[in-house]
Amino acid sequence: MKNFWNELQAHLLTYQESIVALLPRLAIGAFLLLAFWYLAGLFRGLSRRWLRQRMDDPLLAAFLSKMVRAAFITIGLLGFLQVVGLGKAAGSLLAGAGISAFVIGFAFKDIGENFLAGILMAFKRPFRIGDIVESGDIKGTIVGLSLRDTQVKTFDGKDVYIPNGLILKNPIINYTIDGFLRQEFVVGIDYGSDISAAIQVILGALAKVPGILQREKAPSVLVSQLGSSSLNLTAYYWLDTFDKEVSGAEVKNQAVEQVLGDLEAAGCYLPGDILELKNYNGQGLSVEGVV
């Protein structure tokens, strides 16, 4: 029993001496790691500002600045392992990274897929911040892009995070990437109305609405449908999506009000739906409650 305690004390003393001898290296390594961690945050901010001043794509600038931060942290971690005498472990860590990446990637296929999709989309994607897009049943404004997902703010204020893998797989509609967005609405006029005159009245009304383009993409009006009680005209007009002061919803509201007011002022009759009642039994028919 005494021999056991003597051997245990000898081993503990050896470990204690090893730990004491390692303390300076641990301190230097920890300082080095913290220094690179601080530099990672500092250079991320500097690189993001520098890239945003020289690039038109804030999403790509943010992605590259994150890569700068990751590079500094990796260098600091490898330096820490080297200082504390685990340089071979660092080499083994790098050598096994490929196998680990394969195993982890297979186990977390969807996460890896979204990560790779995020890298691809950082350099080439069909939208920018502020673009109005539609993917599946989600429609809204692009707010941000990370390595895992794309943030979209819907028009009712919801924040939707779409996995990047789905963005690459599914069709995406970008309504604003080229700077032009077409809107339309339908107006029904009486069959006895002068169609040409009504079209001119509508075009004149659209010319009065601020925000509707007149030269690059002129408004147009076409006969779209022969309804049961009205002749339907569809008014088409274009907006400049690069003009942030133009609201599509507000412009459409003003356009409809202006068109209806001008048509009424011009004497164009705007009929409602016709309800036809048939009586087959020859008795009187009450119309009470019929709208």
N, C-alpha and C positions, 0 to 999 in steps of 0.2 A: 504494500500500500504506500509505504514511504517512497519507494522508487517511482511509483506512478506520479505522485505529486511533484517529485523532483523533475521528472521529465516534462510534466505539464508546465511547471514554472519556467523551465529552460526554453520551451517552445514559445510561451507567451513573451518572454524576455526578447527572444529573437524577433518576433512579430513587432514588438514595441520599438525595438531599435530600427527595424525596417520602416515602420510608419514615421518615426521621428526623422529618419534620413530622407523620407519622401516628402515631408511637409514643405520644405522650400520649393520643390518642384510643383507640388500641388498649388501652392500660393501663386507662383509665377504663371502656371497654366491657367488657373482661375482668373487671374488678372488679364491674361492674354485673351481668354474667351469673352470676358466682360467687355474688354476694349473693342474687340471685333463686333460684338453684339451692339455696342453703342455706335460704332462706325457704320454698321449695317443700316440702322435707322436714320443716321445722319445722311449717308450717301443716297438712301432711298428717296428722302425728301428733296435733296439737291438734284438728283438725276430726274425726278419727276417734273420739277419746275423747269429744268433745262430742256427736257424733251418736249414739254408742252409748248415752250416758246418756239420750238423749231419743227413741230409736227402739227398737222391738222387733226390728228386722231388722238383724243385724250384717253381712249380705252387702251390703245397700244402703248402709249406713254406710261400709263399706270401698270400695265403688265410688265414692261421692261424694267421699270423701277423695282417691282417685286422680285424680279430675277436678280437684280443687283444686290438686294438685301439677302436673298438666299445664298448667293455666292460668298458674301462676306461671312455669313454664319457658318457655312461649310468650311471655309478656310480657317476660321477661329476654332472650330471643333477639331479639325485635323491637327492644328498647331498645339492645342491642349493635349491631345493624345501623344504627340511627339515629345513634348516637354516632360511629361510625367513618365516617359519611358515605354509608352505603348505604341511606338511607331509601327512595329510589326502588326499589332492589332488593327491599326488604321489601314495598313495595306490589305490585311485580310478582310477588313470591312468593305473596302472598295472592290476587292476581288469577288466577294460574295454578293455584291449589290445586284449583279445581273441575275443570279439565281433567285435572290430574294424578290427582286422586282417581278420575275416571272411567276413565282408562287403567289405573291400577294396580288398581282394583277389578275391571275386566274381566279383567286378566291373573291376578289372584289372587282368583278368584271365591269359592272355598271359604273362604279366610281372611277376606275381607270379609263373607261371610255369617255366619260364626261371630262376628265382631266386632259386627255389628249385632244378632245374636241375643243376645249378651252384654249389650248396652245395654238391650234390651227386657226381658230377664230380671232385670236389676238392679232394675227398678221393678215388674215383675209376673211371678211365676213360681209354679209349683205345688208348691214345697217351701221348707223352711228348713234351716238348719244343724242337723244331728242327726236329720233325718227319715230314715226307712227307705223307700227307693224302689226301683222296678224298671223298667228301660227295656231292651227287647229281652231278651237273655239275661244282663243285668247286674243284680245285686241287692246293695244295700248301704246304707251310711249316708252322707248328704251331709256332706262335709268342708269344701268351699270352692267359690267361684265366681270366675272371672276373666273378662276380656273375651273370651277365646278358648274356654275349656272349663269344664266342671264336674267337680270332683274327688269321686269316690265311693270309699269304703273298703269292700270286700267283707268278708263275715263270716270269710273265711279269711285276712284281713290284707293283701290286695292293694289297691293304689291304682290306680284306673281313672280316666282322664281322658277324658270324653265331650265331643266338640265340641258347642258350644251349638246349632249348626244342627240337629244330630240330635235334641237335646232338644226343640226346637220342632216338628220334623217328625213325630216318632214318638210314639205314646201312652206315657204315663208313669204308673205306678201308685205312689201315695203311701199307704203303710200306716199312717202315724202322724199325718197332718196334723190330724185332728179329735180326737186324744187317745185313740182306741179302736182296739184290734186284736183280731180274733177268731182263736182257735186251735181246733183240733179233733183228735181221735184216735178210733180205732175199737176197740171191745171186742167179742169174740165170745163168746156164752154158749150153753149147750146148749139144744136145742129144747124140752126138758122143763122148763126153768126158768120161774119166775114172772117174766114180763117187767116188770110194774108194780113188783114188789119190787126187781128188779135196777136199774131206773131210779132208784128212790128211794135205793138204796145208792150209786149213782154220784153223784147230786146231793149226798148227804150227804158223800161223800168230797171232792168239789170244794169244798164249803164249808169244809173244813179246810185248804186249801192257801193260804198267804199270797200275795197278789198278784192273785188271781182276784176280779174284781168280783162283788158279790152284789146290789147295789141298782140301780145305773144300768143295768147290762146283766147280768141274771141268767143263770146257766148253764142249759142245756137238754140233754136227751137224746132222741134220736129213733131209731126203728128204721129203719135205712138199707138193709139188704140181707138177703135170705134166701140164705145161703151153702150150700155143699154139705155142710158138717159143723157149721155154727154159725149162730146168729141174730145178725147184726151190729148193734150199737148204736153210734151216733156221738155222742160227747160234745162239746158246744160250750161255750166259755167266753170271756170278754173280759178284756183287760188294759188298764191305764191307761198309755199310752205316754209321758205327761208325767212319770210317776214314774221317774226315772232309776235308782232302786235296784232296779227290777223287771227281771229278765232273762227274756225269753220262753222261751229254751231251758231254763233252770233251772226255771221254773214248770211247763212241760210235763213235764219229767222227774219232778218231785214229784207232779204230778197223776196221771200214769200209775201210779207206784208206789203212791200212796194208793188209787186205784180198784181196782187188782188185789188189794191187801192186804185191803181192805174186802169185796170180792166173795168172796174165799176164806174170810174169816172168817164171812160170812153164809151159806156153804154153796152158793154159786153155782158150778156146774161150768163150767170154761173148757176146752172140748174142743180137741184138735188136729185137723189134717187127717186124713181117713179115706182109707186106701189100699185099694182093692178089687182083689183078685186073682181072675181067672177061669181055669179049667183046662178046655180043650175036648177034650183027647185022652184023658181018663180015667186018666192016669198020675199018679203022685205028683208033688207040686210042692214043691220045696225053697224054704224062706223064708230061707235063710242069706244074710246080707248085705242083706236088705230092711229098710229103716228105716221 
